[in-house]
């Protein structure tokens, strides 16, 4: 069945509008208690991984259906002397489950989108808006600072429970990208968005949208 470009566009507009709530597409696991103080990190009551200009932290993940991403984020905390201009979150396309981003400064074409997020003063789950269409395959989301106008310092909290064996990665100057050791687990990194409907569903949404539009125009003419 041939679906017109107008129907697809209209269907996707309806589908991705604010009337359809985003769902969790991927999460590395559950998150633990929020409201953690920086002192708790210093006292090693709670563990964390650096998110700053000298440490980028992230995770690889796989999706099996086409996705419209709307947000990425996780459980973070800012340093007490943290400037207010935030940290970045980047979404990166990978070739396979062992691939790394192509660049340390995230300037290459595999970077699909970037967002800026503000660290909370005590730990909390925060997100940044990021819109990207993803085909089935492997991706990474990475969080850091010192790029894209950001310079804040903070950490990703590690007091959750991983959902299975996660593939955490990191970057540091002079080292490049590498696998995090088995000690650096239990982060809470999240992708939110929408699973893209099958073409037949898009066609139906587009048709419904056209019918509603025609009815609205007719009502206006009859007034």
KEFIPA-223573 format. One record per residue: chain; residue in one letter; x negated, y negated, z of N, C-alpha, C in turn; residue number from 1. Coordinates in nm, 2 decimals, decimal comma, m for minus. Atoms other than C-alpha are relative to their C-alpha. Example, Ala and Ser with C-alpha at 12.3 -4.5 7.8 and 13.67 -1.06 7.14 Angstrom:
<atoms>
{atom "A" "A" {m0,09 0,12 0,00} {m1,23 0,45 0,78} {m0,09 m0,12 0,00} 1}
{atom "A" "S" {0,09 0,11 0,00} {m1,37 0,11 0,71} {0,08 m0,11 0,08} 2}
</atoms>
This chain:
<atoms>
{atom "A" "X" {m0,09 0,12 0,00} {0,00 0,00 0,00} {m0,09 m0,12 0,00} 1}
{atom "A" "X" {0,08 0,12 0,01} {m0,14 m0,34 m0,10} {0,05 m0,10 0,10} 2}
{atom "A" "X" {m0,04 0,10 m0,10} {m0,14 m0,60 0,18} {m0,05 m0,13 m0,04} 3}
{atom "A" "X" {0,04 0,13 0,05} {m0,15 m0,96 0,08} {m0,09 m0,07 0,10} 4}
{atom "A" "X" {0,10 0,07 m0,09} {m0,43 m1,18 0,22} {0,08 m0,09 0,10} 5}
{atom "A" "X" {m0,08 0,08 m0,09} {m0,16 m1,41 0,36} {0,06 0,08 0,12} 6}
{atom "A" "X" {m0,06 m0,09 m0,10} {0,01 m1,12 0,55} {m0,11 0,03 0,10} 7}
{atom "A" "X" {0,10 m0,03 m0,10} {m0,32 m1,02 0,70} {m0,04 m0,11 0,08} 8}
{atom "A" "X" {0,03 0,12 m0,08} {m0,41 m1,37 0,80} {0,10 m0,04 0,10} 9}
{atom "A" "X" {m0,11 0,03 m0,09} {m0,07 m1,43 0,95} {0,01 0,10 0,11} 10}
{atom "A" "X" {m0,01 m0,10 m0,10} {m0,07 m1,10 1,12} {m0,11 m0,01 0,11} 11}
{atom "A" "X" {0,11 0,02 m0,10} {m0,41 m1,16 1,28} {0,02 m0,12 0,08} 12}
{atom "A" "X" {m0,03 0,12 m0,08} {m0,31 m1,51 1,38} {0,09 0,02 0,11} 13}
{atom "A" "X" {m0,10 m0,04 m0,11} {m0,01 m1,37 1,57} {m0,07 0,09 0,10} 14}
{atom "A" "X" {0,06 m0,10 m0,09} {m0,22 m1,09 1,71} {m0,10 m0,06 0,09} 15}
{atom "A" "X" {0,10 0,06 m0,09} {m0,50 m1,31 1,84} {0,04 m0,12 0,07} 16}
{atom "A" "X" {m0,04 0,12 m0,07} {m0,29 m1,59 1,97} {0,00 0,02 0,15} 17}
{atom "A" "X" {0,00 0,00 m0,14} {m0,27 m1,68 2,33} {0,11 0,08 0,06} 18}
{atom "A" "X" {m0,12 m0,07 m0,05} {0,06 m1,49 2,36} {m0,04 0,15 0,02} 19}
{atom "A" "X" {0,05 m0,13 m0,02} {m0,14 m1,16 2,35} {m0,12 0,00 0,09} 20}
{atom "A" "X" {0,11 0,00 m0,10} {m0,36 m1,10 2,65} {m0,11 0,09 m0,04} 21}
{atom "A" "X" {0,12 m0,09 0,03} {m0,71 m0,97 2,60} {m0,01 0,11 0,10} 22}
{atom "A" "X" {0,02 m0,12 m0,09} {m0,80 m0,63 2,74} {m0,15 0,02 0,01} 23}
{atom "A" "X" {0,14 m0,04 m0,01} {m1,13 m0,49 2,86} {m0,03 0,10 m0,11} 24}
{atom "A" "X" {0,04 m0,09 0,11} {m1,30 m0,34 2,56} {m0,12 0,09 0,05} 25}
{atom "A" "X" {0,11 m0,08 m0,06} {m1,61 m0,23 2,75} {m0,04 m0,06 0,13} 26}
{atom "A" "X" {0,06 0,04 m0,12} {m1,74 m0,25 3,10} {m0,10 0,10 0,05} 27}
{atom "A" "X" {0,11 m0,09 m0,04} {m2,06 m0,10 3,24} {0,04 0,08 0,12} 28}
{atom "A" "X" {m0,05 m0,07 m0,12} {m1,87 0,01 3,55} {0,09 m0,08 0,08} 29}
{atom "A" "X" {m0,09 0,09 m0,09} {m1,67 m0,12 3,84} {m0,09 m0,10 0,07} 30}
{atom "A" "X" {0,08 0,09 m0,08} {m1,78 m0,42 4,04} {0,03 0,01 0,14} 31}
{atom "A" "X" {m0,01 m0,01 m0,15} {m1,84 m0,43 4,41} {0,06 m0,13 0,06} 32}
{atom "A" "X" {m0,05 0,12 m0,08} {m1,76 m0,70 4,67} {m0,06 m0,13 m0,07} 33}
{atom "A" "X" {0,04 0,13 0,05} {m1,77 m1,06 4,54} {m0,03 m0,09 0,12} 34}
{atom "A" "X" {0,03 0,10 m0,11} {m1,86 m1,37 4,74} {m0,13 0,03 0,07} 35}
{atom "A" "X" {0,13 m0,02 m0,05} {m2,21 m1,25 4,80} {m0,09 m0,12 0,00} 36}
{atom "A" "X" {0,09 0,12 m0,01} {m2,46 m1,52 4,92} {m0,14 0,03 m0,06} 37}
{atom "A" "X" {0,14 m0,01 0,05} {m2,81 m1,58 4,78} {m0,09 0,06 0,12} 38}
{atom "A" "X" {0,08 m0,05 m0,11} {m2,94 m1,50 5,13} {0,01 0,15 0,01} 39}
{atom "A" "X" {m0,01 m0,15 0,00} {m2,80 m1,15 5,11} {m0,09 0,07 m0,10} 40}
{atom "A" "X" {0,09 m0,05 0,10} {m3,01 m1,10 4,80} {m0,15 m0,01 0,06} 41}
{atom "A" "X" {0,13 0,01 m0,06} {m3,32 m1,23 4,98} {m0,02 0,10 0,11} 42}
{atom "A" "X" {0,01 m0,10 m0,11} {m3,25 m1,00 5,28} {0,02 0,14 m0,06} 43}
{atom "A" "X" {m0,02 m0,13 0,06} {m3,20 m0,71 5,03} {0,12 0,08 0,05} 44}
{atom "A" "X" {m0,13 m0,07 m0,03} {m2,85 m0,64 5,16} {0,07 0,04 m0,12} 45}
{atom "A" "X" {m0,05 m0,03 0,13} {m2,74 m0,65 4,80} {m0,11 m0,02 m0,10} 46}
{atom "A" "X" {0,11 0,00 0,10} {m2,96 m0,59 4,50} {0,06 m0,07 m0,13} 47}
{atom "A" "X" {m0,04 0,07 0,12} {m2,96 m0,79 4,17} {m0,11 0,00 m0,10} 48}
{atom "A" "X" {0,10 0,01 0,11} {m3,14 m0,84 3,84} {m0,01 m0,15 m0,05} 49}
{atom "A" "X" {0,01 0,14 0,04} {m3,28 m1,18 3,73} {0,06 m0,03 m0,13} 50}
{atom "A" "X" {m0,06 0,06 0,13} {m3,10 m1,39 3,47} {m0,05 m0,14 0,00} 51}
{atom "A" "X" {0,07 0,13 0,01} {m3,33 m1,68 3,38} {m0,08 m0,01 m0,13} 52}
{atom "A" "X" {0,08 0,02 0,12} {m3,57 m1,81 3,12} {m0,11 0,11 m0,02} 53}
{atom "A" "X" {0,11 m0,10 0,01} {m3,83 m1,54 3,21} {0,06 0,14 0,01} 54}
{atom "A" "X" {m0,06 m0,13 0,00} {m3,58 m1,25 3,24} {0,13 m0,01 m0,06} 55}
{atom "A" "X" {m0,13 m0,02 0,05} {m3,30 m1,16 3,01} {0,05 0,14 0,03} 56}
{atom "A" "X" {m0,05 m0,13 m0,04} {m3,08 m0,88 3,12} {0,13 0,04 m0,07} 57}
{atom "A" "X" {m0,11 m0,03 0,07} {m2,82 m0,68 2,94} {0,02 0,15 m0,01} 58}
{atom "A" "X" {m0,04 m0,14 0,01} {m2,67 m0,35 2,83} {0,04 0,03 m0,15} 59}
{atom "A" "X" {m0,05 m0,05 0,13} {m2,61 m0,15 2,51} {0,13 0,06 0,02} 60}
{atom "A" "X" {m0,12 m0,07 m0,01} {m2,27 m0,02 2,43} {0,05 0,03 m0,14} 61}
{atom "A" "X" {m0,05 m0,05 0,12} {m2,08 0,16 2,16} {0,15 m0,03 m0,01} 62}
{atom "A" "X" {m0,15 0,01 0,02} {m1,73 0,08 2,02} {0,04 0,10 m0,12} 63}
{atom "A" "X" {m0,04 m0,10 0,10} {m1,53 0,33 1,81} {0,11 m0,05 m0,09} 64}
{atom "A" "X" {m0,11 0,06 0,09} {m1,26 0,10 1,66} {m0,04 m0,14 m0,02} 65}
{atom "A" "X" {0,03 0,15 0,03} {m1,27 m0,25 1,50} {0,05 m0,08 0,12} 66}
{atom "A" "X" {m0,03 0,08 m0,11} {m1,26 m0,51 1,77} {m0,01 m0,15 m0,03} 67}
{atom "A" "X" {0,01 0,14 m0,01} {m1,19 m0,88 1,80} {m0,04 m0,04 0,14} 68}
{atom "A" "X" {0,05 0,04 m0,13} {m1,40 m1,00 2,09} {0,04 m0,14 0,03} 69}
{atom "A" "X" {m0,04 0,13 m0,04} {m1,28 m1,30 2,28} {m0,09 m0,06 0,12} 70}
{atom "A" "X" {0,07 0,04 m0,12} {m1,50 m1,31 2,60} {m0,11 0,10 0,03} 71}
{atom "A" "X" {0,09 m0,09 m0,07} {m1,81 m1,16 2,76} {m0,04 m0,06 0,13} 72}
{atom "A" "X" {0,03 0,05 m0,13} {m1,92 m1,19 3,12} {m0,04 0,11 0,09} 73}
{atom "A" "X" {0,03 m0,10 m0,10} {m1,98 m1,01 3,44} {m0,01 m0,06 0,14} 74}
{atom "A" "X" {0,01 0,04 m0,14} {m2,07 m1,03 3,81} {m0,14 m0,07 0,02} 75}
{atom "A" "X" {0,13 0,08 m0,01} {m2,33 m1,31 3,87} {0,00 m0,09 0,12} 76}
{atom "A" "X" {0,01 0,10 m0,10} {m2,46 m1,55 4,12} {m0,11 m0,10 m0,04} 77}
{atom "A" "X" {0,10 0,10 0,04} {m2,66 m1,88 4,08} {m0,09 m0,03 0,12} 78}
{atom "A" "X" {0,10 0,04 m0,10} {m2,97 m1,98 4,27} {0,05 m0,13 0,07} 79}
{atom "A" "X" {m0,04 0,12 m0,08} {m2,90 m2,24 4,55} {m0,04 m0,14 m0,07} 80}
{atom "A" "X" {0,05 0,12 0,06} {m3,11 m2,50 4,36} {0,03 0,00 m0,15} 81}
{atom "A" "X" {m0,03 m0,02 0,14} {m2,95 m2,39 4,03} {0,06 m0,12 m0,07} 82}
{atom "A" "X" {m0,06 0,11 0,08} {m2,88 m2,67 3,77} {0,13 0,04 m0,05} 83}
{atom "A" "X" {m0,14 m0,03 0,03} {m2,53 m2,69 3,65} {0,02 0,03 m0,15} 84}
{atom "A" "X" {m0,02 m0,02 0,15} {m2,59 m2,64 3,27} {0,00 0,14 m0,04} 85}
{atom "A" "X" {m0,04 m0,14 0,03} {m2,54 m2,27 3,29} {m0,11 0,09 m0,06} 86}
{atom "A" "X" {0,08 m0,10 0,06} {m2,68 m1,96 3,14} {0,07 0,05 m0,13} 87}
{atom "A" "X" {m0,07 m0,04 0,13} {m2,61 m1,79 2,80} {0,03 0,15 0,01} 88}
{atom "A" "X" {m0,03 m0,14 0,03} {m2,45 m1,47 2,70} {0,00 0,02 m0,15} 89}
{atom "A" "X" {0,01 m0,03 0,14} {m2,52 m1,32 2,36} {0,05 0,13 m0,03} 90}
{atom "A" "X" {m0,05 m0,13 0,05} {m2,36 m1,05 2,16} {m0,08 0,04 m0,12} 91}
{atom "A" "X" {0,10 m0,04 0,10} {m2,60 m0,86 1,93} {0,03 0,13 m0,06} 92}
{atom "A" "X" {m0,02 m0,13 0,07} {m2,56 m0,59 1,67} {m0,12 0,08 0,00} 93}
{atom "A" "X" {0,11 m0,09 0,00} {m2,78 m0,29 1,70} {0,02 0,11 m0,11} 94}
{atom "A" "X" {m0,01 m0,10 0,10} {m2,86 m0,02 1,45} {0,04 0,14 0,05} 95}
{atom "A" "X" {m0,03 m0,13 m0,06} {m2,83 0,27 1,69} {m0,01 m0,01 0,16} 96}
{atom "A" "X" {m0,01 0,01 m0,14} {m2,82 0,36 2,06} {m0,14 m0,02 0,07} 97}
{atom "A" "X" {0,13 0,03 m0,05} {m3,20 0,31 2,10} {m0,06 m0,13 m0,05} 98}
{atom "A" "X" {0,04 0,12 0,06} {m3,23 m0,01 1,91} {m0,01 m0,11 0,10} 99}
{atom "A" "X" {0,01 0,13 m0,08} {m3,33 m0,35 2,06} {0,03 m0,12 m0,09} 100}
{atom "A" "X" {m0,01 0,12 0,08} {m3,25 m0,70 1,95} {m0,12 m0,03 m0,08} 101}
{atom "A" "X" {0,11 0,02 0,09} {m3,47 m0,81 1,66} {m0,09 m0,12 0,04} 102}
{atom "A" "X" {0,08 0,12 m0,04} {m3,60 m1,13 1,84} {0,01 m0,02 0,14} 103}
{atom "A" "X" {m0,01 0,04 m0,14} {m3,69 m1,25 2,18} {0,06 m0,13 0,02} 104}
{atom "A" "X" {m0,07 0,13 m0,02} {m3,56 m1,60 2,12} {0,14 0,01 m0,06} 105}
{atom "A" "X" {m0,13 m0,02 0,05} {m3,24 m1,45 1,97} {0,04 m0,10 m0,11} 106}
{atom "A" "X" {m0,02 0,08 0,11} {m3,27 m1,64 1,65} {0,02 0,07 m0,13} 107}
{atom "A" "X" {m0,01 m0,08 0,12} {m3,23 m1,35 1,41} {0,15 0,03 m0,03} 108}
{atom "A" "X" {m0,14 m0,02 0,05} {m2,92 m1,25 1,21} {0,08 0,11 0,07} 109}
{atom "A" "X" {m0,07 m0,10 m0,07} {m2,84 m0,96 1,44} {0,08 m0,06 0,12} 110}
{atom "A" "X" {m0,07 0,07 m0,11} {m2,71 m1,22 1,70} {0,13 m0,04 m0,06} 111}
{atom "A" "X" {m0,14 0,02 0,06} {m2,33 m1,23 1,63} {0,07 m0,12 0,07} 112}
{atom "A" "X" {m0,06 0,11 m0,06} {m2,24 m1,50 1,88} {m0,07 m0,03 0,14} 113}
{atom "A" "X" {0,06 0,04 m0,13} {m2,35 m1,69 2,19} {0,10 m0,09 0,07} 114}
{atom "A" "X" {m0,09 0,09 m0,08} {m2,16 m1,85 2,48} {m0,08 m0,05 0,12} 115}
{atom "A" "X" {0,06 0,05 m0,12} {m2,25 m2,06 2,78} {0,09 0,02 0,12} 116}
{atom "A" "X" {m0,08 m0,03 m0,12} {m2,14 m1,96 3,13} {m0,06 m0,07 0,12} 117}
{atom "A" "X" {0,05 0,07 m0,12} {m2,17 m2,13 3,47} {m0,01 0,10 0,11} 118}
{atom "A" "X" {0,02 m0,08 m0,11} {m2,32 m1,95 3,76} {0,09 m0,04 0,12} 119}
{atom "A" "X" {m0,07 0,03 m0,12} {m2,09 m1,93 4,07} {m0,10 m0,02 0,12} 120}
{atom "A" "X" {0,09 0,03 m0,11} {m2,25 m2,06 4,40} {m0,01 0,13 0,09} 121}
{atom "A" "X" {0,01 m0,13 m0,06} {m2,16 m1,73 4,57} {0,05 0,10 m0,11} 122}
{atom "A" "X" {m0,02 m0,09 0,11} {m2,12 m1,42 4,36} {0,14 0,01 m0,04} 123}
{atom "A" "X" {m0,14 m0,01 0,06} {m1,82 m1,38 4,13} {m0,01 0,05 m0,14} 124}
{atom "A" "X" {m0,01 m0,04 0,14} {m1,70 m1,25 3,80} {0,03 m0,12 m0,09} 125}
{atom "A" "X" {m0,01 0,12 0,09} {m1,74 m1,52 3,53} {m0,01 0,04 m0,14} 126}
{atom "A" "X" {m0,01 m0,03 0,14} {m1,68 m1,52 3,16} {m0,04 m0,13 m0,09} 127}
{atom "A" "X" {0,01 0,11 0,10} {m1,77 m1,73 2,85} {0,07 0,04 m0,12} 128}
{atom "A" "X" {m0,08 m0,02 0,12} {m1,56 m1,76 2,54} {m0,10 0,03 m0,12} 129}
{atom "A" "X" {0,08 m0,04 0,11} {m1,71 m1,58 2,24} {0,09 0,08 m0,10} 130}
{atom "A" "X" {m0,09 m0,06 0,10} {m1,52 m1,49 1,92} {m0,09 0,07 m0,10} 131}
{atom "A" "X" {0,07 m0,08 0,10} {m1,66 m1,21 1,70} {0,08 0,12 m0,04} 132}
{atom "A" "X" {m0,06 m0,12 0,05} {m1,53 m0,93 1,48} {m0,10 0,11 0,00} 133}
{atom "A" "X" {0,09 m0,11 m0,01} {m1,70 m0,60 1,55} {0,06 0,13 m0,07} 134}
{atom "A" "X" {m0,03 m0,13 0,05} {m1,69 m0,28 1,34} {m0,05 0,10 0,09} 135}
{atom "A" "X" {0,06 m0,11 m0,08} {m1,75 0,06 1,50} {m0,15 0,01 m0,01} 136}
{atom "A" "X" {0,15 0,00 m0,01} {m2,11 0,09 1,61} {m0,06 m0,03 0,13} 137}
{atom "A" "X" {0,07 0,03 m0,13} {m2,37 0,00 1,87} {m0,03 m0,15 0,00} 138}
{atom "A" "X" {0,02 0,14 m0,03} {m2,41 m0,35 2,02} {m0,07 m0,02 0,13} 139}
{atom "A" "X" {0,05 0,03 m0,13} {m2,57 m0,52 2,31} {0,05 m0,14 0,04} 140}
{atom "A" "X" {m0,02 0,14 m0,06} {m2,47 m0,81 2,54} {m0,11 m0,03 0,09} 141}
{atom "A" "X" {0,12 0,04 m0,07} {m2,75 m1,00 2,69} {0,02 m0,13 0,07} 142}
{atom "A" "X" {m0,02 0,12 m0,08} {m2,76 m1,27 2,96} {m0,14 m0,06 0,04} 143}
{atom "A" "X" {0,13 0,06 m0,04} {m3,04 m1,52 3,02} {0,01 m0,15 0,00} 144}
{atom "A" "X" {0,01 0,14 m0,01} {m3,15 m1,88 3,03} {m0,12 m0,05 m0,08} 145}
{atom "A" "X" {0,12 0,06 0,07} {m3,39 m2,12 2,86} {0,02 m0,01 m0,15} 146}
{atom "A" "X" {m0,03 0,01 0,14} {m3,22 m2,09 2,52} {0,14 m0,06 m0,01} 147}
{atom "A" "X" {m0,14 0,06 0,03} {m2,91 m2,26 2,36} {0,04 m0,11 0,10} 148}
{atom "A" "X" {m0,03 0,11 m0,09} {m2,94 m2,56 2,59} {0,02 0,04 0,14} 149}
{atom "A" "X" {m0,02 m0,04 m0,14} {m2,93 m2,36 2,91} {m0,13 0,00 0,08} 150}
{atom "A" "X" {0,12 m0,01 m0,08} {m3,18 m2,37 3,20} {0,03 0,04 0,14} 151}
{atom "A" "X" {m0,03 m0,04 m0,14} {m3,00 m2,24 3,51} {m0,07 0,13 0,04} 152}
{atom "A" "X" {0,06 m0,12 m0,05} {m3,14 m1,96 3,73} {0,10 0,07 0,09} 153}
{atom "A" "X" {m0,09 m0,08 m0,08} {m2,95 m1,68 3,88} {m0,03 0,15 m0,01} 154}
{atom "A" "X" {0,02 m0,14 0,00} {m2,90 m1,31 3,90} {0,14 0,07 m0,04} 155}
{atom "A" "X" {m0,12 m0,10 0,02} {m2,66 m1,02 3,79} {0,00 0,09 0,12} 156}
{atom "A" "X" {m0,02 m0,08 m0,12} {m2,53 m0,85 4,10} {0,01 0,15 m0,03} 157}
{atom "A" "X" {0,00 m0,15 0,02} {m2,59 m0,47 4,13} {0,06 0,07 0,12} 158}
{atom "A" "X" {m0,07 m0,07 m0,11} {m2,33 m0,36 4,39} {0,12 0,07 m0,05} 159}
{atom "A" "X" {m0,11 m0,08 0,05} {m2,09 m0,18 4,16} {m0,03 0,15 m0,02} 160}
{atom "A" "X" {0,03 m0,14 0,03} {m2,07 0,18 4,03} {0,00 0,01 m0,15} 161}
{atom "A" "X" {0,00 m0,01 0,14} {m2,18 0,25 3,68} {0,10 0,11 m0,05} 162}
{atom "A" "X" {m0,09 m0,09 0,06} {m1,93 0,42 3,45} {m0,08 0,10 m0,09} 163}
{atom "A" "X" {0,08 m0,09 0,08} {m2,15 0,71 3,35} {m0,14 m0,06 m0,01} 164}
{atom "A" "X" {0,14 0,04 0,02} {m2,51 0,67 3,23} {0,00 m0,12 m0,09} 165}
{atom "A" "X" {0,00 0,12 0,09} {m2,55 0,31 3,10} {m0,14 m0,03 m0,05} 166}
{atom "A" "X" {0,12 0,03 0,07} {m2,82 0,19 2,87} {m0,04 m0,15 0,02} 167}
{atom "A" "X" {0,03 0,14 m0,03} {m2,95 m0,13 3,04} {m0,14 m0,04 m0,07} 168}
{atom "A" "X" {0,13 0,05 0,06} {m3,22 m0,34 2,86} {m0,03 m0,13 0,06} 169}
{atom "A" "X" {0,04 0,13 m0,05} {m3,42 m0,64 2,95} {m0,11 m0,06 m0,10} 170}
{atom "A" "X" {0,11 0,06 0,07} {m3,67 m0,89 2,80} {m0,08 m0,09 0,09} 171}
{atom "A" "X" {0,09 0,09 m0,07} {m3,97 m1,07 2,95} {m0,11 m0,05 m0,09} 172}
{atom "A" "X" {0,11 0,05 0,08} {m4,24 m1,30 2,80} {m0,12 0,09 0,01} 173}
{atom "A" "X" {0,12 m0,08 0,01} {m4,54 m1,11 2,69} {0,02 0,15 0,00} 174}
{atom "A" "X" {m0,04 m0,14 m0,01} {m4,36 m0,78 2,73} {0,10 0,04 m0,12} 175}
{atom "A" "X" {m0,10 m0,02 0,10} {m4,07 m0,81 2,49} {0,12 0,08 0,05} 176}
{atom "A" "X" {m0,12 m0,08 m0,04} {m3,76 m0,59 2,50} {m0,04 0,14 0,05} 177}
{atom "A" "X" {0,04 m0,13 m0,05} {m3,77 m0,27 2,71} {0,13 0,05 0,07} 178}
{atom "A" "X" {m0,11 m0,07 m0,07} {m3,54 m0,02 2,88} {m0,02 m0,03 0,15} 179}
{atom "A" "X" {0,01 0,01 m0,15} {m3,46 m0,10 3,25} {m0,03 0,13 0,06} 180}
{atom "A" "X" {0,03 m0,12 m0,07} {m3,59 0,16 3,49} {0,13 0,05 0,07} 181}
{atom "A" "X" {m0,11 m0,07 m0,06} {m3,35 0,40 3,66} {0,04 m0,07 0,13} 182}
{atom "A" "X" {m0,04 0,07 m0,12} {m3,36 0,17 3,97} {0,09 m0,11 m0,02} 183}
{atom "A" "X" {m0,09 0,12 0,03} {m3,18 m0,11 3,79} {0,13 0,04 m0,06} 184}
{atom "A" "X" {m0,13 m0,05 0,04} {m2,83 0,02 3,78} {0,11 m0,08 0,07} 185}
{atom "A" "X" {m0,12 0,05 m0,06} {m2,47 m0,07 3,88} {0,03 m0,15 m0,02} 186}
{atom "A" "X" {m0,04 0,13 0,03} {m2,44 m0,40 3,71} {0,15 0,00 m0,04} 187}
{atom "A" "X" {m0,13 0,02 0,05} {m2,10 m0,53 3,60} {0,00 m0,09 m0,12} 188}
{atom "A" "X" {0,00 0,08 0,12} {m2,11 m0,65 3,24} {0,12 0,04 m0,08} 189}
{atom "A" "X" {m0,13 m0,03 0,05} {m1,79 m0,68 3,05} {0,02 m0,07 m0,14} 190}
{atom "A" "X" {m0,05 0,06 0,12} {m1,65 m0,74 2,70} {0,15 0,01 0,00} 191}
{atom "A" "X" {m0,15 0,00 0,02} {m1,29 m0,85 2,65} {0,04 m0,04 m0,14} 192}
{atom "A" "X" {m0,05 0,03 0,13} {m1,09 m0,87 2,34} {0,12 0,08 m0,04} 193}
{atom "A" "X" {m0,11 m0,07 0,05} {m0,84 m0,69 2,12} {m0,05 0,11 m0,10} 194}
{atom "A" "X" {0,02 m0,11 0,10} {m0,84 m0,36 1,93} {0,08 m0,05 m0,12} 195}
{atom "A" "X" {m0,07 0,04 0,12} {m0,76 m0,45 1,57} {0,10 0,11 m0,05} 196}
{atom "A" "X" {m0,10 m0,10 0,04} {m0,44 m0,28 1,45} {m0,03 0,06 m0,13} 197}
{atom "A" "X" {0,01 m0,06 0,13} {m0,42 m0,05 1,16} {0,06 m0,09 m0,11} 198}
{atom "A" "X" {m0,05 0,09 0,11} {m0,35 m0,21 0,82} {0,15 0,00 m0,01} 199}
{atom "A" "X" {m0,14 0,00 0,00} {0,01 m0,10 0,84} {0,06 m0,08 0,10} 200}
{atom "A" "X" {m0,05 0,08 m0,11} {0,06 m0,27 1,17} {m0,02 m0,15 m0,03} 201}
{atom "A" "X" {0,02 0,14 0,04} {m0,10 m0,59 1,04} {0,10 m0,04 m0,10} 202}
{atom "A" "X" {m0,11 0,04 0,09} {0,14 m0,58 0,75} {0,13 m0,02 0,06} 203}
{atom "A" "X" {m0,12 0,02 m0,07} {0,43 m0,54 0,98} {0,00 m0,13 0,07} 204}
{atom "A" "X" {0,01 0,12 m0,07} {0,31 m0,83 1,19} {0,01 m0,12 m0,09} 205}
{atom "A" "X" {0,00 0,10 0,10} {0,26 m1,04 0,88} {0,14 m0,02 m0,05} 206}
{atom "A" "X" {m0,14 0,00 0,05} {0,61 m0,95 0,75} {0,09 m0,07 0,10} 207}
{atom "A" "X" {m0,08 0,06 m0,11} {0,77 m1,04 1,09} {m0,03 m0,15 0,01} 208}
{atom "A" "X" {0,04 0,14 m0,01} {0,58 m1,37 1,09} {0,07 m0,08 m0,11} 209}
{atom "A" "X" {m0,06 0,07 0,12} {0,71 m1,46 0,74} {0,15 m0,01 0,02} 210}
{atom "A" "X" {m0,15 0,00 m0,02} {1,07 m1,37 0,83} {0,03 m0,11 0,10} 211}
{atom "A" "X" {m0,03 0,10 m0,10} {1,05 m1,59 1,14} {m0,02 m0,14 m0,05} 212}
{atom "A" "X" {0,03 0,12 0,06} {0,90 m1,87 0,94} {0,11 m0,05 m0,09} 213}
{atom "A" "X" {m0,11 0,04 0,09} {1,17 m1,86 0,68} {0,13 m0,03 0,08} 214}
{atom "A" "X" {m0,12 0,03 m0,08} {1,45 m1,85 0,95} {m0,02 m0,14 0,06} 215}
{atom "A" "X" {0,02 0,13 m0,06} {1,29 m2,15 1,11} {0,02 m0,11 m0,10} 216}
{atom "A" "X" {m0,02 0,10 0,11} {1,29 m2,35 0,78} {0,14 m0,01 m0,03} 217}
{atom "A" "X" {m0,14 0,00 0,04} {1,65 m2,25 0,71} {0,08 m0,08 0,11} 218}
{atom "A" "X" {m0,07 0,07 m0,10} {1,76 m2,37 1,05} {m0,02 m0,15 0,00} 219}
{atom "A" "X" {0,02 0,15 0,02} {1,59 m2,71 0,99} {0,08 m0,06 m0,11} 220}
{atom "A" "X" {m0,08 0,05 0,11} {1,76 m2,75 0,66} {0,15 m0,01 0,03} 221}
{atom "A" "X" {m0,14 0,00 m0,03} {2,10 m2,67 0,81} {0,04 m0,11 0,11} 222}
{atom "A" "X" {m0,02 0,10 m0,11} {2,06 m2,93 1,09} {0,05 m0,14 m0,07} 223}
</atoms>
